[in-house]
Amino acid sequence: MPDGSARKVNVTGIVLDPADDCLYYKPLTARKLYRIRTDYLRDASLTESVLAGKVEFVATVGGTDSIDFGPEGYQYLTTYERSSITRYKDGKLTEIVRDERLSWPRSVCT
């Protein structure tokens, strides 16, 4: 940015889990994955500050641009910092493919 600070992009990866119970999201310029239960998002009586308190940290996943759920409950994430695609489940992050030809992988379709 003109003032020398890093540009912030608040959300780029965003996906509902297969049961529509949780919304997962991740800022492009951060390395943390978060979620919030969708029943909280549907509750119009909750204020923004109460909703903010309902957000859960899920995992540190690195720089990613896209998230989607695939078979067997895995989350697939594009990892632009490593030119790779990783998957996440139950606290375990696994790189499944890495190739420099995957320059800033942008989307996953499962």
C-alpha positions in Angstrom: 0.0 0.0 0.0 1.1 3.6 -0.4 1.9 3.8 3.3 4.2 0.8 3.1 1.7 -1.6 4.8 0.7 -4.9 3.3 -2.5 -5.0 1.4 -5.3 -6.8 3.3 -7.9 -9.0 1.5 -10.3 -10.1 4.1 -12.0 -13.1 2.6 -11.3 -15.0 -0.6 -11.8 -18.7 0.4 -15.3 -19.3 1.6 -17.3 -22.6 1.6 -20.1 -24.3 3.4 -19.5 -27.7 4.8 -21.5 -30.5 3.1 -24.2 -30.5 5.9 -24.5 -26.7 5.7 -23.7 -26.5 9.4 -20.6 -24.4 9.3 -19.3 -21.6 7.0 -15.5 -21.9 6.6 -13.5 -18.9 5.5 -10.0 -17.6 5.1 -8.5 -14.2 4.3 -6.2 -14.3 1.2 -3.4 -12.5 3.0 -3.5 -14.5 6.2 -2.7 -18.1 7.1 -5.6 -19.0 9.4 -8.8 -20.9 8.6 -11.9 -20.0 10.5 -15.5 -21.2 10.8 -18.8 -20.1 12.2 -21.9 -22.2 12.7 -24.6 -21.2 10.2 -27.3 -21.3 12.8 -25.6 -18.3 14.4 -25.6 -16.5 11.0 -29.3 -17.1 10.6 -30.1 -15.7 14.0 -31.1 -12.1 13.4 -31.1 -11.3 17.1 -27.3 -11.7 17.4 -25.3 -8.5 17.2 -22.1 -8.3 15.2 -20.0 -8.4 18.3 -21.8 -11.5 19.6 -21.3 -13.1 16.1 -17.6 -12.2 16.2 -17.3 -14.1 19.5 -18.8 -17.2 17.8 -16.0 -17.4 15.2 -13.8 -20.4 15.7 -10.1 -20.8 14.7 -9.8 -24.1 12.8 -6.1 -24.3 11.7 -3.1 -22.6 10.3 -3.1 -23.6 6.6 -0.8 -21.1 4.8 -1.6 -18.8 2.0 -4.6 -20.1 0.1 -6.9 -18.7 -2.5 -9.7 -21.3 -2.7 -11.4 -23.8 -0.5 -13.9 -26.6 -1.3 -15.1 -29.8 0.4 -14.5 -33.1 -1.4 -15.3 -36.7 -0.7 -15.0 -38.1 2.8 -15.1 -34.7 4.4 -11.7 -33.4 3.2 -11.3 -29.7 2.6 -9.2 -28.9 -0.4 -7.2 -25.7 -0.4 -5.1 -24.1 -3.2 -1.8 -23.0 -1.7 -0.3 -20.2 -3.8 2.8 -19.9 -1.6 3.9 -23.4 -2.5 2.3 -23.9 -5.9 0.3 -26.8 -4.5 -3.0 -28.2 -3.5 -3.4 -29.4 0.1 -6.2 -31.1 1.9 -7.3 -30.8 5.5 -9.3 -33.0 7.9 -9.3 -33.5 11.6 -6.4 -31.3 12.3 -4.1 -32.8 9.6 -3.0 -30.8 6.6 -1.5 -32.8 3.8 0.1 -31.5 0.6 -1.3 -33.7 -2.2 0.3 -32.2 -5.3 3.1 -29.6 -5.7 4.4 -28.3 -9.0 5.8 -24.9 -10.0 3.6 -25.0 -13.1 0.7 -24.5 -10.6 1.5 -20.8 -10.4 -1.0 -19.4 -7.9 -3.6 -22.2 -8.2 -7.0 -20.4 -8.0 -9.9 -22.9 -7.8 -10.7 -26.4 -6.8 -13.7 -28.3 -8.1 -14.5 -31.5 -6.3 
